[in-house]
Amino acid sequence: MRLSILRAGRAPLAFLATAFVTFTLAACADDQLATAPRAHPNATAVAGRDIPAPPPDSTLVTFSPEREVGIDSNGTVGIQGTFACSRDLGESYTMVMTLRQHQPDGVLESSAQYGRTCPSEANPFVLYIGSIAEGRSFKRGKAVVTFEVIGGSPSVIHSIESRSVRVVEMR
């Protein structure tokens, strides 16, 4: 009985092709936790279904800082960008902005707290973090700015957003 070279190895190859197609289609299925569309636009994406979704009448505040932040000769850093709320009901909230920078002598971190009110559309902001005591201040280079909504109206969602920025000399 002759065994064709073309027939040898077909079963393992068919098995691998079937497994590949199955896993590829499973990754694209809409009923998975990671790819399922969110029922509410304010809901944060999570991998588990046991975390309760925020109420439908909630407000999510988002911040979009510019990629470059300016530092003046006194060490004060000015951060510009825009912020927006998912609903326009004039909710008030408290936000903490933190700037963190790795330096040769350790990590330097400074925070400032601001009270804000939700605007009707995306609004520009300029927020400042003062110079640091003990002779240390922010330097030109990479840093991370974090915005944390910590309080305010009951419908405002407490959230945290971070973004990498570059500290440059003010113009």
Backbone hydrogen bonds, N-H to C=O, Kabsch-Sander energy under -0.5 kcal/mol:
donor,donor_aa,acceptor,acceptor_aa,energy
4,S,2,R,-0.6
7,R,4,S,-0.5
8,A,4,S,-1.2
10,R,7,R,-1.6
13,L,9,G,-1.5
14,A,10,R,-2.8
15,F,11,A,-2.4
16,L,12,P,-2.4
17,A,13,L,-2.4
18,T,14,A,-2.4
19,A,15,F,-2.4
20,F,16,L,-2.5
21,V,17,A,-2.3
22,T,18,T,-2.4
23,F,19,A,-2.5
24,T,20,F,-2.3
25,L,21,V,-2.5
26,A,22,T,-2.2
27,A,23,F,-1.8
28,C,24,T,-0.9
29,A,25,L,-0.5
29,A,26,A,-0.8
32,Q,29,A,-0.9
36,A,32,Q,-1.6
43,A,40,H,-1.6
51,I,48,G,-0.5
58,S,55,P,-1.5
59,T,155,S,-2.9
62,T,84,A,-2.8
64,S,82,T,-3.1
66,E,80,Q,-3.2
69,V,166,R,-2.5
70,G,78,G,-1.7
71,I,168,V,-2.3
72,D,76,T,-2.2
75,G,72,D,-1.6
77,V,129,I,-2.7
78,G,70,G,-2.9
79,I,77,V,-0.5
79,I,127,L,-3.5
80,Q,78,G,-0.5
81,G,125,F,-1.7
82,T,64,S,-1.7
83,F,123,N,-2.3
84,A,62,T,-2.2
86,S,60,L,-1.7
89,L,87,R,-0.7
93,Y,116,R,-2.4
94,T,151,G,-2.4
95,M,114,Y,-3.1
96,V,148,E,-2.7
97,M,95,M,-0.5
97,M,112,A,-3.1
98,T,146,T,-2.5
99,L,110,S,-2.8
100,R,144,V,-2.4
101,Q,108,L,-2.9
103,Q,106,G,-2.0
106,G,103,Q,-2.1
108,L,101,Q,-3.1
110,S,99,L,-2.1
112,A,97,M,-2.3
114,Y,95,M,-3.1
116,R,93,Y,-2.8
118,C,91,E,-3.4
123,N,83,F,-2.6
125,F,81,G,-2.7
127,L,79,I,-2.7
129,I,77,V,-2.4
132,I,136,R,-0.5
136,R,133,A,-1.3
141,G,167,V,-1.9
143,A,165,V,-2.2
144,V,100,R,-2.6
145,V,163,R,-2.7
146,T,98,T,-2.7
147,F,161,E,-3.2
148,E,96,V,-2.4
148,E,146,T,-0.5
149,V,159,S,-2.6
150,I,94,T,-2.4
150,I,148,E,-0.7
151,G,94,T,-1.2
153,S,92,S,-2.9
156,V,153,S,-1.7
157,I,59,T,-2.9
161,E,147,F,-2.5
163,R,145,V,-2.2
165,V,143,A,-2.8
166,R,67,R,-2.6
167,V,141,G,-3.6
168,V,69,V,-3.0
170,M,71,I,-2.2
